[in-house]
Amino acid sequence: TISHHLKVLKQAGLIDSERRGTWVYYWINPAVLARMSALIGPASPALAGTG
């Protein structure tokens, strides 16, 4: 279910949340997103090969 996946993402530190009354708001952790982006960003031309 969605709640299970959100729980897993939160436990991994990828997202954070805040409860407001009966609603829970989720957002991506920007520091983790930046690190992931650096890891999986575009490959350098030397590593991509020439085809």
Secondary structure as GFF3:
##gff-version 3
##sequence-region A 1 51
A	DSSP	alpha_helix	2	11	.	.	.	ID=ss1
A	DSSP	beta_strand	15	20	.	.	.	ID=ss2
A	DSSP	beta_strand	23	28	.	.	.	ID=ss3
A	DSSP	alpha_helix	30	40	.	.	.	ID=ss4
A	DSSP	alpha_helix	45	48	.	.	.	ID=ss5
###
